[in-house]
Amino acid sequence: MKTIQLKHFFKATALALALSSSMATFAQPTDEVVALVDNSVILKSDLDQSIAEVKHQFETQKKPVPPEQFLKQQALDQLIIRQAQLEQVKRYNIKPNEKELNEAVLKVAAQSGGNSLEAFQQKLDAIAPGTYESLRNRIAEDLAINRLRQQMVMSRIKISDQDVENFLKTPQGQAALGNQVHVLHVRISGNNNVEKVAEQVKAALKDSNDIAAIDKKFTANGVKVESADTGFRNLSDIPSELAARVSPLQVGQTTDLIPVQDGIHILKLVDRKGADQKAIVPQYKARHILIQPSEVVSPENAKQQIDSIYNRLKAGEDFAVLAATFSNDPGSARDGGSLGWVNPGVMVPEFETQMKNTPVGQTSAPFQTQFGWHILQVTDTRQQDMTREYQERMARQILGERQFDAELDSWLREIRSNAFVEIKDPSLDRKKNK
């Protein structure tokens, strides 16, 4: 989801880049305040650039450009919402790190044919002094807003275990899993006694898959029975209204009668099979000892402590006892340093590398991560089928993405209504121009 959101931001910054070549990025001496948002101001130069961006969006989508007054109001609304978010960014002190910011600027640079930050800066500043810094600040704001949205909106999304279970049973969920179904599809049509014959066909399907014989037996007296064996097909390849009927069926069951314009339809689920691919992952049963630098323990002393513990382990002392006595990880220390079974991707890269490279029964040499100094021991390994866990994770992601836009809109409306906004130009105030 984050990636999807970032794409939108990069489009916006790329648009700002395109506009930077045709307009100044600094406020002109004649600049004036058009609106107040909490503790910040929106200038006329900001509004002019936003109008150009909105106009560009309409043109890109090949939509008619609205009247100028509408454009001004829409552009100002966007600026107010953006500024309200930036006020929240300041409140929570959200800032992108330098590495993240440089990578984002490089992506924008690549869109314009640049291959380094230095060359990109020279190119932009040749247009107007300060253009590069202005764009960089814009991208930094976009990244901060994106992080704010993720934190605030995702906290509003609640997905229960039952929600996940229900989704996985739907045609959409089954299709996402790559599940296939083998279905018999029967249509009964005619002018007389169609429903009565359909009930008879449904009863016959309970005991037989011989659709040719069923067609022959019940096609008579103005009623026609036509059947098809669809074989194994992805649920996504079946019309959604029919897939919704098939999805909850157990193997051997038939649907209720489905009356539609061209007759009555009946579906029977002959067989079902899941995706062939299994998520088999290696797991490591590990324990560790952590020594963290602190206000009272210098980095040098932390290194000396971990080296001392390592020497005691080599001398034959018990790992669990030393972990319980010295480890700064209280959660695992209570259990002799045990981390239980660890899946790949859970630990920080330095820890995972050591874990993968330490043979069962062996103890690693001291190594450092962002949390401090570690010694780890791998006590067992296994191959674990994580298919169900991965399926549930995928379902949560899909459900989260479905809810994200609605929750985002709701959150944006809330921060807009809670922000202090004063529009200086009455002609731009929608409330006064209804």
C-alpha positions, 0 to 999 in steps of 0.5 A: 500500500505504501508503494501505491501511495508513493507513486501518487506523490512522485507523480505530483513532484514530477509535475512540480518539476515540469512546472518549475521550468515555466514559473518562478519558485519563489514568492514575488514581492507582490505576493499576498496572503490568500488564506490562513491555515492554523499557524501557516499562510498560503500565498498567491504564488502558491495558489497560482502554481496549484492552479497550473497543476490542477489544470495540468491534471485535467489536460492529462486526463483529456477532460475539459478544463473547468472555468477559472473560478472553479479551478481557483477554488479547487486548487485552494481546497487542495492547498488547504488540505495539504497545509492541514496535513503539514501542520500535523507533520510538524505536530508529530515531528515526522521527517524523512531521513536523508537516505530516503529523501535522496532516493526520492529525489533521484527517482524524480531526477531519473524521470527528467533524464538525470542520473545524479543529484549533482547534475539534477541540481545544476539543471534545475538551478540553471532554470532559476536559482533555488529551484532544486532546493524548492523541489527537494523541500516539496518532495520532503513534505510529500514523503512526510505527508505519506508517512503521516497518512500511513500512521494515522489512516492505518491505525483506523483500519480494523480487520478481524480474524473473521473478516479475513476468514470471510474474505478468503471464502469469497470468489475474490479471495479464492481467485487471489489464492489461485484456487480453481473449481470444477463446475457443471453448469445446467440451464433449463429453459422453456415455456411450461413447467420450467421450475418443476423440471429444474427441481427435478434436475437439481435432485438428479445432480445430487447423485450424478455427474452424467450431464448428457444423460440428464439433458436427454432425460429432462428435455421434453414437452417444451422444456430444454435442458442444456449442460456444460462441463466447464472443467477446472477454471479459476474463479476469476474466470467465471462471471462474478454473479455465478462465482459468488454462488459457487464459492461457498459450496462444498464438493458435490453440492449444487446451488439453489435454482438461479432464475434469470432472463434466459431460464433457470440455472443450476451449478454443481461443484464437482471438485476444488483444488488450491494453488499448487505453490506452497509457501515452505520457508526455513525456520530457525530456533534460536536464542541470544544474549544482548548487551546494549550501550546506555547512559551508564554503559559506554559502547566500549564497555558494552563490547567488553561485556559481550566479549567476556560473556563469549569467553565464558560460553567457550569455557563451557558455561550455560547459555541460558544462565548467562542470558538470564543474568546479563541479557538486556532483552528482558523478553527473551532473558526470562526464557534463557534467551529463547526467541522461539522459532524465527521466520525469515525477514523478521529480524534485522538483516545483520541478525538474520545473516548470523542466524542463517550462517550459524550451524545448529548447536553452534554459538556465533561470535559477538556481532553488532546490530542497531540494538547493540551487541549480540551472541546467538545460538541456533538450536534447531532448524526446520522447513515449515509450511507457512501457506495459510499464514501467507494467505491470511497476510495477503487477505489482510493487505487486500482488505486494508487497501480496500479500506484505506481510501475510504478511511483516508477521505474520512481522515482528511475531512476531519483534519480539514474541519478541525483546522483553523482556516481563514480565506482572505478572498471572499470569491474563493470561499465556497461557503460564501459562494453557494 
